[in-house]
Amino acid sequence: MTKESIRVLVVEDHHVVRQGLVALLNVVDGLEVVGEAADGVEAIAQFRKHQPDIALIDLRLPRLSGVEVIERIRMETPHARFIVLTTYDGDEDIYRALQAGARAYLLKGMTSEELIAAIRAVHAGKSHIPPAIAQRLAERMGTEELTPREFDVLEQIVRGKSNKDIATELEISEATVKTHINNLLSKLGVTDRTQAATAALQRGIVTLESLRKPKL
């Protein structure tokens, strides 16, 4: 019985992890790694070159995030299938990845059998969301969205800025800053700025990578 192999692109910035995944998948019957990439820009180039059946991708990548890669590739290739494989289990990370079009969301502690099963399921047109991830997603869906301006203020809080600095940066009044902070504290279910910053990072609402990106 001969079947065409499922062609996989592996996108992972940690060399040892990437090589481990490549070695694992290449010995599995019916799977073939056709390309690999260490950052988001390279991931897009490799996808265009190889047109894989499945792209296995981390969320935190240099140059472009995993979510940005998924969004850009699916604009060009709407049927592209992605599996997120990451250490990050924040509800916002999960939500953004699935909203971008990922078909599966796995944590790096999963077994090789689960990874292989997910690849085969996604290739067959199905989704693969483990129960713990589904629970996080359900919790996220039950929360109120931050407005774009509330997100801007939250990002400045994570940067350690004072209300005065935030007002200057966003060109709004300090009173308006306070209003936004009260609203976002309520939405995040926290009581102060420190808790807000912690929640933002833990849930993936704000990432350290996004803070390091230069403003355009």
N, C-alpha and C positions, 0 to 999 in steps of 0.2 A: 504494500500500500504506500503510494507516494503522495505526499501533500506538499503544496508550496509553503515554505517557511514564513512565519510571521516576522516581518522585518522591523527591527527596533532601533531607535536612536536613543542613546543614553546621554543625558545632560546633567552634569554634576561637577561642581568646581573643586571638590576634594579629590586629588589624583588617586589616592589609595582606594577610596570608596568607589570611584568610577571604574577603576581597573578591576576591582572585585566584582562589581555588577556585570561588567563585560565578560569576565571569565565565567561567572555563574551562568549567564544566559546563553553563552555560546556552546555550552555542553548539554543544554536542554534540547531534546528532540523536538523539532518543529519551530524553534526560535533561531533567529540570526541577527546579531548586532551589525548593522550596516554603517553606523557612524557614531561618533561621540563628540561632545563639546564641553568646554570648561567654563563658558560664560554665556550670557544671554544673546549677545550679538553673533557669536559663533554658532549658537544653537539655531538661529534663523537661517544662517548660511548653510549649515549642514542639512537642515530640513529641506530647504529648496533643492539642494544637490541630490539628496537620496530619496526624498518623498517616502519616508517610512510609513509602515502601517500603524505603528504606535511610537509615541515619544514619551520616554520615562524622564521626568524632569523634577529638579529640586525647586523650592520656592525662592530661596535666597541665593542669588547669583550675582557675580560682578557685571557691571555695565547695564544690564537690563534684568529685572526680576523675572521669576518664573511666570507670574501672572501676565506681565507685559509681553513676554514671549508668546504665551498662549493666545492672547488677544490679537497680536500682530499676525501670527501665522494663520489664525482662523479667519482673519479678514481676507487673506489671499486664498486660503484653502479651507472652506467652511466644514468640510467633512473630516479634517484632521482630528486624530484621537490622541488625547493626552492622559497620562497617569502621573499624578503628583506623588513623589516619594520624598518625604521630608522629616525633619525632627520637630517641626513646629505644628502644634495642635490647637492653636488659638482659634476661637470661633470665627473671627474675622478673616484669618488666613484661609480657613476652609471655605467660608462663604464666597470670598473673592475668587478663589481658584475654580470653584464649581460654577460661579456666575460667568467666568471667562470661558468656560467650556470644557474643563477637565471632566473626564468620565469616571475617574477613580481617585481616591485620596488615601494614601498609605503612609504610615509612620515607619521610620527606619528600624524599629524594633520588631517588625513583622517577620514571619518565617519565609524562607525561600519558596515554600509550597504556596503560601498565600500570594506572594508576588507573581508567581507563574500563573496561578489561577486567575488573578486580576488581569494579567496581560491577555490571556485567552478569552476571558469574559468580555473585555472591552473590544477586542478584535471581532468578537461575535456580535457587537452592537449593543452590548449591555453596559450597565454601570456597576461599580463595585465600591460600596461605601460601608466600611466596617461599622458595627453597632455603636461603638464609642464615638466615632466621628459623626454618625447620624444624630446622636444625642446632642453633641456640641452644636451641630447645624440647627437642630430644632430650637435650642436655646437662643441662638443668634436670630432666628427668624421671629422670635417672640419679643425682640427688643426694638425700641424706637430708633430710627436712623438719625445720625448726626447730620445737621445741615452742612454744606460746604464751609460756611464761615465758622461754625462750631468746630469743625475738623481743623481749620487753620489755627484757631485759638488753642485747641488741644495740642497741636504739634508744637506751638510756641511754649506751652506749659512743659512739655517733655524736654524742650531745649533749656528749661530753667529760667525762662524770661519772666520778669515782673509784669504786673498789669500795665504799668506805664510803658515799659518796653514793647509789650504786645500792641498797645494802642498806637504807638509810633510806627511799628513795623507794618501793621495792617491799615494804618491811616483811618482809625476810628477813635471814638472817645473812650476814656477809661470807664465811663458808666456803661457803655455798650459792651465793653470787654467783660465787665462784671455780670451783665445779663447773660451773655453767652456762656460764661463759666458756670453760673447757676443752672442753666439749662443742660449743659453737658454733664455736670455732676449728677443731676437727676437721671438722665438717660443711661449713664454708666453705672448707676446704683452705688455711687461712692459719696464720701462726705467732704473730702478736701483735695487740694491740688496734687499732693504726693500720691494719694490713692488713685487719682485720675491718671497720672503719668504711669504708674505701675500697671494699671489695668490696660492702658493703651498699648504698652509694650507686650504684656503677657498675651493679650487677645490678638495681637497683630494688626491693630487699628493703625498704629504708627510703628514703623520699623527703624532700627538704627541705620539700615542701608539708605532709607529715604531721607534721613536727616543729613547724611553725608553728601547727598547729591547736590551739586551746585545749582543755584537758581538760574533759570533761563532768562 
